[in-house]
Amino acid sequence: MDPHLTHDEPASDAPHPRKRLTLVRRFHIGLAVIGTLSAAAGIAIAIDGGFEFNRTKVLTGIGVIFVSTAFYIAMLFVRDEDET
């Protein structure tokens, strides 16, 4: 037993709940950023393909938009708080 631990501090190696919450929030922000920037890139690819009458580019842009939307929606299902 570590003599520096008081009776209030847990002896486990689990991250502190406040630190865990901060990491989860950063993960939320990261997913939102990836989703938003990817959607913007997909829109740009689709528009560029439309100007060039290139169906493959348009479909690729639409695919990027769908994938980025999935990232953005995944952010909504990550728990924000600890269940203790």
C-alpha positions in Angstrom: 0.0 0.0 0.0 1.3 3.4 -0.9 1.8 5.6 2.1 1.0 8.7 0.1 -2.5 7.6 -0.7 -5.2 8.8 1.7 -8.4 6.9 2.4 -10.3 9.1 -0.1 -8.1 8.4 -3.1 -8.6 5.2 -5.2 -5.6 2.9 -5.5 -6.5 1.9 -9.1 -4.8 3.0 -12.2 -8.0 4.3 -13.7 -8.0 7.9 -15.0 -9.6 10.5 -12.8 -13.3 11.0 -13.7 -12.7 14.7 -14.5 -9.7 13.9 -16.8 -11.7 11.1 -18.5 -14.6 13.6 -19.1 -12.1 16.0 -20.7 -10.8 13.3 -23.0 -14.3 12.3 -24.0 -15.1 16.0 -24.8 -11.9 16.3 -26.9 -12.9 13.1 -28.7 -16.4 14.7 -29.4 -14.7 17.8 -30.8 -12.3 15.8 -32.9 -15.2 13.8 -34.4 -17.1 17.0 -35.1 -14.0 18.6 -36.8 -13.4 15.5 -38.9 -17.1 15.3 -39.9 -17.4 19.0 -40.8 -14.1 19.3 -42.8 -14.7 16.0 -44.6 -18.2 17.1 -45.6 -16.8 20.4 -46.9 -14.2 18.4 -48.9 -16.9 16.1 -50.2 -19.0 19.0 -51.3 -16.0 20.6 -53.1 -15.2 17.3 -54.9 -18.9 16.9 -56.0 -19.1 20.5 -57.3 -15.7 20.2 -59.1 -16.9 16.9 -60.7 -20.2 18.7 -61.7 -18.3 21.4 -63.4 -16.2 18.8 -65.3 -19.2 16.6 -66.0 -17.3 13.8 -64.3 -19.8 11.4 -62.8 -17.1 9.5 -60.9 -16.0 12.7 -59.1 -19.6 13.6 -58.2 -20.2 10.1 -56.8 -16.9 10.2 -54.9 -17.9 13.5 -53.4 -21.3 12.1 -52.4 -19.6 9.1 -50.8 -17.2 11.4 -48.8 -20.3 13.3 -47.6 -22.0 10.1 -46.4 -18.9 8.9 -44.6 -18.3 12.3 -42.9 -21.9 12.4 -41.9 -21.4 9.0 -40.2 -18.4 10.4 -38.3 -20.5 13.4 -37.2 -23.4 11.3 -36.1 -21.1 8.9 -34.2 -20.2 11.9 -32.0 -23.8 11.9 -30.7 -23.6 8.4 -29.4 -20.4 8.8 -27.4 -21.2 9.1 -23.7 -20.4 12.4 -22.1 -20.5 11.4 -18.4 -19.4 8.5 -16.3 -22.1 6.0 -15.3 -21.1 5.7 -11.7 
